[in-house]
Amino acid sequence: MRYLAYFTFPPDYKRFCIAELKALFSIHNIPPSEIFEFPTPELYEIAKAKPYLINEQTFPTFPFVFLKPQDHKVFKEVTERAILLKSIIRLFSTGKSHEELIQNVDREEMKPFFESKDFFSFVVECHDRAYS
């Protein structure tokens, strides 16, 4: 299970986005090395040793930043207090094409949603892309 932090696009104060998340998670005693999914093991080690070096330039997908799973209560409290964070989204699939996106859906993880009588919807937002 993966989560995605989605900052306001484009963030006016992009240099403060990651700092804000680090500060809000620190209220819950969660260090930066346990908040973010890092693109490389080296960056994870840097986050453990020198967390102050982690910023928006650390993440190639910024303003979209992958997060490690946390308690939903923590995510809710962080989102409610954040100013630059638009939302934290639970990801069910990722892909480079529509076909890959559908193929990568974990059907076991989605089973409770498929079998539920509750209504739900998916929102797909594309940035810097033109489809015809």
GIBEL-V954968 format. One record per residue. N is the residue number from 1. RES is the residue in three letters. SS is DSSP state (alpha for helix, beta for strand, coil for the rest). Layout:
n=(N N)
res=(RES RES)
ss=(SS SS)
This chain:
n=(1 2 3 4 5 6 7 8 9 10 11 12 13 14 15 16 17 18 19 20 21 22 23 24 25 26 27 28 29 30 31 32 33 34 35 36 37 38 39 40 41 42 43 44 45 46 47 48 49 50 51 52 53 54 55 56 57 58 59 60 61 62 63 64 65 66 67 68 69 70 71 72 73 74 75 76 77 78 79 80 81 82 83 84 85 86 87 88 89 90 91 92 93 94 95 96 97 98 99 100 101 102 103 104 105 106 107 108 109 110 111 112 113 114 115 116 117 118 119 120 121 122 123 124 125 126 127 128 129 130 131 132)
res=(MET ARG TYR LEU ALA TYR PHE THR PHE PRO PRO ASP TYR LYS ARG PHE CYS ILE ALA GLU LEU LYS ALA LEU PHE SER ILE HIS ASN ILE PRO PRO SER GLU ILE PHE GLU PHE PRO THR PRO GLU LEU TYR GLU ILE ALA LYS ALA LYS PRO TYR LEU ILE ASN GLU GLN THR PHE PRO THR PHE PRO PHE VAL PHE LEU LYS PRO GLN ASP HIS LYS VAL PHE LYS GLU VAL THR GLU ARG ALA ILE LEU LEU LYS SER ILE ILE ARG LEU PHE SER THR GLY LYS SER HIS GLU GLU LEU ILE GLN ASN VAL ASP ARG GLU GLU MET LYS PRO PHE PHE GLU SER LYS ASP PHE PHE SER PHE VAL VAL GLU CYS HIS ASP ARG ALA TYR SER)
ss=(coil beta beta beta beta beta beta coil coil coil coil coil coil alpha alpha alpha alpha alpha alpha alpha alpha alpha alpha alpha alpha alpha coil coil coil coil coil alpha alpha alpha coil beta coil coil coil coil alpha alpha alpha alpha alpha alpha alpha alpha alpha coil alpha alpha alpha coil coil alpha alpha alpha coil coil coil coil coil beta beta beta beta coil coil coil coil alpha alpha alpha alpha alpha alpha alpha alpha alpha alpha coil coil coil beta beta beta beta beta beta beta coil coil coil coil coil coil alpha alpha alpha alpha alpha alpha coil coil coil alpha alpha alpha alpha alpha alpha alpha alpha alpha coil coil coil coil coil coil coil coil coil coil coil coil coil coil coil coil coil)
